[in-house]
Amino acid sequence: MERAVFDRMNELESQHWWFVARRQVIAALIGRHLKQHDRVTILEAGCGSGGNLQMLREFGQVDAFEYDGPAREAAKVKSGLDIRFGALPMELPFDDRRYDLIGLFDVLEHVEADTASLAALAARLEEGGKILVTVPAFPSLWSRHDERHHHYRRYTRASLAKAAAEAGLRVSYSSYFNFFLFPLAVTTRAIKRLTGSDVPDDTLPHSWVNGGLARVFALERFLVGKVRLPVGLSLAAVLEKA
């Protein structure tokens, strides 16, 4: 990511509608797909500045790693956890620990070797463990936002399933999400292309707009894991060893 993107994420992820609602959607998916027991172990791969860690700790014992130094330090301050350096696919920390759940939240699109990264993480799963992946959806929605965030690609259900299969994983559930706001986002991006606007998508809107968008997006927590939404700005998938 561009440095400014990391800095905005660190500043806004506790209040920006997208981060706030996405955490609720992810928590709902975890609750529906993670088999609960006394000592659930969780790894967040590429935790950024740590905005998801408190939510993950509600489900079990959490480890996390991050490539970017300033983001890693911010995550340590927010969580009090020992956030290690790590880089997919080859430089994974925490020795040979195994996990019930590995979270890869809007990370895979930043990694050139996506299949190798999934395979490396699969090797760290406990028996019956799962990888929960979220990624941006639909190559046709590629925009300046993707370039700022240094994305290599956007995914469809088919392309993510193909990468998973090549890594020795199967998809037990996948669905698009951020469905309700999809028409608004597509229209906004089209207007930006026509007008040449370069305003970042991740700036904080007015409080009433921010709150309204968060509430609409967060409604999808009642749907994910139960149904498959036909379109959306993002894609979620639960992966298991084949």
C-alpha positions in Angstrom: 0.0 0.0 0.0 1.0 3.6 -0.4 2.1 5.0 3.0 -0.8 7.4 3.1 -3.2 4.5 2.8 -1.7 2.7 5.8 -1.8 6.0 7.8 -5.5 6.6 7.0 -6.3 3.0 7.8 -4.7 3.3 11.2 -6.5 6.6 11.9 -10.0 5.6 10.7 -10.5 1.9 11.1 -12.2 2.3 14.5 -14.9 4.6 13.0 -15.0 4.5 9.2 -18.3 2.7 8.1 -16.5 0.1 5.9 -14.2 -1.1 8.6 -16.8 -1.0 11.3 -19.4 -3.0 9.3 -16.9 -5.4 7.8 -15.8 -6.4 11.3 -19.4 -7.3 12.1 -19.8 -9.3 8.9 -16.5 -11.1 9.6 -17.6 -11.9 13.2 -20.8 -13.3 11.9 -19.0 -15.6 9.5 -16.6 -16.8 12.2 -19.5 -17.5 14.5 -21.2 -19.6 11.9 -18.2 -21.5 10.6 -15.7 -21.9 13.5 -16.2 -25.0 15.7 -16.0 -23.6 19.2 -14.0 -25.3 21.9 -12.0 -24.3 25.0 -8.8 -23.3 23.3 -9.6 -22.0 19.8 -6.4 -20.7 18.2 -6.5 -18.0 15.6 -3.9 -16.4 13.3 -4.5 -13.1 11.4 -2.2 -13.1 8.4 -1.4 -9.5 7.5 -3.2 -7.7 10.4 -2.4 -4.2 9.2 -2.6 -1.7 12.0 -4.6 -4.1 14.2 -8.3 -3.1 13.7 -9.6 -6.7 13.7 -7.6 -8.1 16.6 -10.0 -7.2 19.5 -12.9 -8.7 17.6 -10.9 -11.9 16.9 -9.9 -12.2 20.6 -13.6 -12.7 21.4 -13.4 -16.1 19.7 -10.1 -17.4 21.0 -6.3 -17.0 21.4 -4.9 -14.8 18.7 -1.5 -14.5 17.0 -0.9 -12.0 14.2 1.8 -10.9 11.8 2.3 -7.9 9.5 4.9 -7.0 6.9 4.8 -3.2 7.2 6.8 -1.9 10.1 4.8 1.2 11.2 1.5 -0.7 10.9 3.0 -3.6 12.9 3.9 -1.1 15.7 0.4 0.4 15.6 -1.1 -3.0 16.0 1.1 -3.8 19.0 0.0 -0.6 20.7 -3.7 -1.2 20.0 -3.8 -4.9 21.0 -0.9 -5.5 23.4 -0.1 -8.6 21.4 3.3 -9.6 20.1 2.8 -8.8 16.5 5.5 -10.5 14.5 7.1 -9.6 11.1 5.8 -11.9 8.4 5.6 -12.0 4.6 3.6 -14.3 2.4 4.2 -16.9 1.2 7.7 -17.8 2.6 8.3 -15.8 5.8 5.7 -17.0 8.3 6.5 -16.5 12.0 5.4 -18.4 15.1 7.5 -21.5 14.1 5.3 -24.5 13.6 2.2 -23.4 15.5 -1.1 -24.7 14.2 -4.4 -22.9 14.1 -8.1 -23.6 14.1 -8.8 -20.4 12.1 -6.5 -18.3 9.9 -7.9 -14.9 8.9 -6.8 -13.3 5.6 -8.9 -10.1 5.5 -8.3 -8.1 2.3 -4.7 -9.3 2.1 -4.6 -11.9 -0.7 -5.1 -9.3 -3.4 -1.8 -7.6 -2.2 0.2 -10.7 -2.7 1.5 -11.7 -6.2 1.8 -15.4 -5.3 -1.7 -15.9 -4.1 -1.8 -19.7 -4.6 1.6 -20.2 -2.9 0.4 -18.0 0.0 -2.8 -20.1 0.5 -0.7 -23.3 0.4 1.7 -21.9 3.0 -1.1 -21.0 5.3 -2.9 -24.3 4.8 0.2 -26.0 6.2 -0.4 -24.2 9.5 -4.0 -25.4 10.0 -5.0 -27.8 12.7 -7.0 -30.8 11.7 -10.4 -29.5 10.6 -9.1 -25.9 10.6 -10.4 -23.2 8.2 -9.0 -20.2 6.4 -11.4 -17.3 6.2 -10.6 -15.0 3.2 -12.1 -11.7 2.2 -11.0 -10.0 -1.0 -12.2 -7.3 -3.4 -14.6 -8.6 -6.0 -14.9 -8.3 -9.8 -12.0 -7.3 -12.1 -14.4 -5.0 -13.9 -14.5 -2.7 -10.8 -10.8 -2.1 -11.0 -10.1 1.6 -10.1 -7.6 4.1 -8.8 -8.5 2.7 -5.3 -6.9 -0.7 -6.3 -3.8 1.1 -7.6 -3.4 3.1 -4.4 -3.7 0.0 -2.3 -1.2 -1.9 -4.6 -3.6 -4.7 -5.5 -2.6 -7.3 -8.0 -6.1 -8.4 -8.8 -9.8 -8.5 -7.8 -11.5 -11.8 -7.6 -14.7 -13.7 -8.7 -16.0 -16.7 -6.9 -14.6 -18.8 -9.7 -11.1 -17.3 -9.7 -10.8 -17.5 -5.9 -12.0 -21.2 -6.0 -9.4 -21.9 -8.6 -6.5 -20.4 -6.5 -7.7 -22.4 -3.5 -7.9 -25.6 -5.4 -4.4 -25.2 -6.7 -3.3 -24.7 -3.1 -4.9 -28.0 -2.0 -8.0 -26.3 -0.5 -11.7 -26.6 -1.1 -14.3 -23.9 -0.7 -16.9 -24.9 1.8 -18.7 -21.5 1.5 -18.3 -18.4 -0.5 -20.4 -15.4 -1.2 -20.2 -11.8 -2.4 -20.9 -9.2 0.3 -21.3 -5.4 0.5 -24.3 -6.2 -1.6 -26.8 -3.5 -0.6 -24.4 -0.7 -1.4 -23.2 -2.2 -4.6 -25.3 0.0 -7.0 -24.2 3.1 -5.2 -20.5 2.2 -5.3 -20.7 1.2 -9.0 -22.4 4.5 -9.9 -19.9 6.5 -7.8 -16.9 4.8 -9.5 -18.4 5.5 -12.9 -18.8 9.2 -12.1 -15.2 9.4 -10.9 -14.0 7.9 -14.1 -16.0 10.3 -16.2 -15.0 13.4 -14.2 -11.4 12.3 -13.5 -12.0 12.7 -9.7 -9.1 11.4 -7.6 -10.7 11.7 -4.2 -9.8 8.5 -2.2 -12.6 6.1 -1.4 -11.5 5.7 2.2 -11.8 9.2 3.5 -14.3 9.6 6.4 -17.7 11.0 5.3 -19.9 13.3 7.4 -21.0 11.5 10.6 -24.6 10.9 9.5 -23.6 9.5 6.2 -20.9 7.4 7.8 -23.4 6.0 10.3 -26.0 5.3 7.7 -23.6 3.5 5.4 -22.3 1.4 8.4 -25.9 0.4 9.4 -26.8 -0.6 5.8 -23.6 -2.6 5.2 -23.8 -4.3 8.7 -27.3 -5.7 7.9 -25.5 -8.3 5.8 -24.2 -9.9 9.0 -27.6 -11.6 9.2 -27.2 -13.1 5.7 -23.5 -14.1 5.3 -22.9 -17.7 6.1 -26.5 -18.5 5.4 -27.1 -17.5 1.8 -25.0 -16.6 -1.2 -25.4 -13.1 -2.4 -25.2 -12.7 -6.2 -23.0 -9.6 -6.3 -21.1 -7.3 -4.0 -18.0 -5.1 -3.7 -16.2 -7.9 -1.8 -16.0 -11.7 -1.7 -15.8 -13.9 1.4 -14.8 -17.6 1.4 -14.2 -20.3 3.9 -11.5 -22.7 2.8 -10.6 -26.1 4.2 -8.0 -28.7 3.2 -9.2 -30.8 0.3 
